[in-house]
Amino acid sequence: MASLRDENMGMPPATQLPDWEVDDSYTPKSKRRQTKNDHDGLSPQPGMKYMLASGLDRIMPVHKRYWGLRRRSALTVMSLTILAIVILTIGLAVGLTKRNANSQFLPLPSDRQSFTGDLTYYGPGLGACGVTSSNTDNIVSLSHFLFDSQSVGTNPNTNPLCGLTVRAERFDEQVNAMRSVDLTVVDRCTGCAPTDLDVSPGAFDQLADPAKGRVEVTWAWLSPTPTAQG
């Protein structure tokens, strides 16, 4: 009598069925995910892009015209206008900040303290104040930062700094002593820092050796005696 093992050896191997065909309780993952959402009361959420588009449609319906333009053109114009306003605002803020920063360091006549800067000399002639000077005149050209800050119009001759007097002094190594000279404002120096003075060769010679060309000087405003040309 053939054994059960011999009988099984003559039969084809059994085919293994998937779990979902065998077990009625099996649920696919996609179905389980959907069932979980149904049980939790959740629904797919709209994306951010959709939400923004819906909000824009409520505020500016696409079928309407704005300033005679289609919505897309109107939005472009609005965006460019806002960008221009932002750039202008930033530019004004930066300009005002720089102007205020420079004003804090300007040696104005109302300030009676002494200032220190570089002393140089140049060949004078007809100055910004409308006065013609020579090499031997005790005259001074002020920094354009200082001169322009006090302008009252387009005519530099009417600048209230014209005709004012400053007293410059320094220790002169040639004579081993302090020396000073009173200088009248007649011109504007474009290469000078706010506290620098550019004077005539004769005035420079009274304070330092002309061969040095540039030295340090201390100066202060004297009582105002303006002679601005009208």
C-alpha positions in Angstrom: 0.0 0.0 0.0 1.5 3.3 -1.1 2.2 5.8 1.6 0.6 9.2 1.8 4.0 10.7 1.1 4.3 8.8 -2.2 0.8 10.0 -3.2 1.7 13.6 -2.5 4.9 13.3 -4.5 2.9 12.5 -7.6 0.7 15.7 -7.3 1.6 19.1 -8.6 2.8 21.7 -6.0 0.0 23.8 -4.5 -0.2 27.4 -5.6 0.1 30.0 -2.8 -2.6 32.6 -3.0 -2.2 36.3 -2.1 -3.4 37.3 1.4 -6.3 39.3 0.0 -7.7 36.1 -1.7 -7.4 34.0 1.3 -8.1 36.3 4.3 -11.4 38.1 4.1 -10.1 40.5 6.8 -7.2 41.8 4.6 -7.5 45.4 3.5 -5.2 47.0 1.0 -3.0 49.9 2.3 -4.6 52.5 0.0 -8.1 51.4 1.2 -6.9 51.4 4.9 -5.5 54.9 4.4 -8.9 56.1 3.0 -10.8 54.3 5.7 -8.6 55.9 8.4 -9.3 59.4 7.0 -13.0 58.6 6.8 -13.0 57.5 10.4 -11.0 60.6 11.5 -13.3 62.9 9.6 -10.4 64.3 7.6 -10.5 65.5 4.0 -7.7 66.5 1.6 -6.6 70.1 2.2 -6.2 72.5 -0.7 -2.7 73.7 -1.6 -1.3 77.1 -0.8 -1.3 78.1 -4.5 -5.0 77.2 -4.8 -5.9 79.2 -1.6 -4.0 82.3 -2.9 -5.6 82.0 -6.3 -9.1 81.7 -4.7 -8.5 84.7 -2.5 -7.3 86.8 -5.4 -10.4 85.8 -7.4 -12.6 87.0 -4.6 -10.8 90.3 -4.3 -10.3 90.9 -8.1 -12.6 88.7 -10.2 -10.8 87.7 -13.4 -13.7 88.8 -15.6 -13.6 92.4 -14.6 -11.4 95.3 -15.8 -9.3 97.5 -13.6 -8.3 101.0 -14.8 -9.3 99.8 -18.3 -6.9 96.8 -18.1 -7.2 93.1 -17.7 -6.5 91.7 -14.3 -3.0 90.4 -15.2 -2.0 93.8 -16.7 -3.5 95.6 -13.8 -1.5 93.4 -11.3 1.7 94.1 -13.2 1.1 97.8 -13.1 0.3 97.6 -9.4 3.5 95.6 -8.6 5.7 98.0 -10.5 4.2 101.0 -8.8 4.7 99.4 -5.3 8.3 98.5 -6.3 9.0 102.1 -7.4 7.6 103.5 -4.2 9.7 101.1 -2.1 12.9 102.1 -4.0 12.1 105.8 -3.7 11.4 105.5 0.0 14.7 103.6 0.6 16.6 106.2 -1.5 15.2 109.1 0.4 15.9 107.4 3.8 19.5 106.8 2.8 19.9 110.4 1.5 18.5 111.9 4.7 20.7 109.7 6.8 23.9 110.7 5.0 22.9 114.4 5.1 22.2 114.3 8.8 25.5 112.4 9.4 27.5 115.0 7.5 25.7 117.9 9.2 26.8 116.6 12.6 30.4 117.2 11.7 30.2 120.5 9.8 32.2 123.3 11.6 29.4 125.9 11.4 29.9 129.6 12.5 27.4 129.0 15.3 29.9 126.6 16.9 32.5 128.5 18.8 34.8 125.6 19.4 38.1 125.0 17.6 38.5 122.7 14.7 41.4 120.7 13.4 42.1 119.9 9.7 44.6 120.1 6.9 46.1 123.4 5.8 47.0 123.7 2.1 47.5 126.6 -0.4 46.4 127.4 -3.9 46.6 130.1 -6.5 43.6 132.4 -5.8 41.7 134.5 -8.4 38.0 135.1 -8.7 36.4 133.0 -6.0 32.9 131.6 -5.4 32.0 134.6 -3.3 32.6 136.9 -6.3 35.8 138.4 -4.9 39.1 138.5 -6.7 42.1 137.8 -4.5 45.9 137.7 -4.9 48.6 135.4 -3.6 49.4 137.8 -0.7 45.9 138.3 0.6 44.9 136.6 3.8 42.0 134.6 2.3 40.6 131.1 2.8 38.7 128.7 0.7 36.3 126.5 2.7 35.3 122.9 2.1 32.5 122.4 -0.4 30.7 120.4 2.2 30.6 123.3 4.6 30.1 126.0 1.9 27.3 124.2 0.1 25.4 123.4 3.3 24.8 127.2 3.9 23.8 128.0 0.3 20.6 130.1 0.0 20.1 129.9 -3.7 21.9 129.1 -7.0 24.2 132.1 -6.8 27.3 131.3 -4.7 28.1 135.0 -4.2 25.2 135.2 -1.8 26.4 132.5 0.5 26.2 133.8 4.1 29.7 132.3 4.8 31.3 134.7 2.3 33.2 137.5 4.1 33.2 135.7 7.5 36.6 135.5 9.3 38.4 132.5 10.8 41.6 132.5 12.9 44.1 129.7 12.0 47.0 128.8 14.2 49.6 126.2 14.6 53.1 125.6 16.0 55.6 126.7 13.4 58.8 124.6 13.6 60.7 127.3 11.7 60.5 129.8 14.6 59.7 127.3 17.3 56.6 129.2 18.4 52.8 129.4 17.9 51.7 131.5 14.9 48.3 132.7 13.8 46.6 134.5 11.0 43.1 135.8 10.4 41.6 134.7 7.1 38.5 136.0 5.2 36.3 133.5 3.4 36.2 134.1 -0.4 36.0 130.7 -2.1 34.9 127.1 -2.1 37.3 124.1 -2.0 36.1 121.0 -3.8 39.0 118.8 -2.6 38.8 119.7 1.1 37.3 117.7 4.0 34.8 119.6 6.2 37.4 121.0 8.6 40.2 121.6 6.0 41.4 125.1 5.0 42.8 126.1 1.6 44.6 129.4 1.8 46.7 131.8 -0.3 50.4 131.1 -0.6 51.1 134.3 1.5 48.8 133.1 4.3 50.4 129.6 4.3 53.9 131.1 4.6 52.8 132.8 7.8 52.0 129.5 9.4 54.4 126.9 7.9 57.1 126.3 5.4 55.5 126.3 1.9 57.8 123.4 0.9 55.7 121.1 3.2 52.6 121.8 1.1 50.2 120.3 3.7 50.2 120.6 7.4 47.8 120.3 10.3 46.1 123.5 11.5 43.7 124.5 14.3 41.1 127.2 13.5 38.0 128.8 14.9 35.3 131.3 13.7 35.6 135.0 14.7 32.8 137.4 15.1 30.7 137.5 11.9 31.4 140.3 9.5 29.7 138.9 6.3 30.4 140.6 3.0 28.3 138.3 0.7 27.8 139.9 -2.7 24.1 140.6 -3.5 
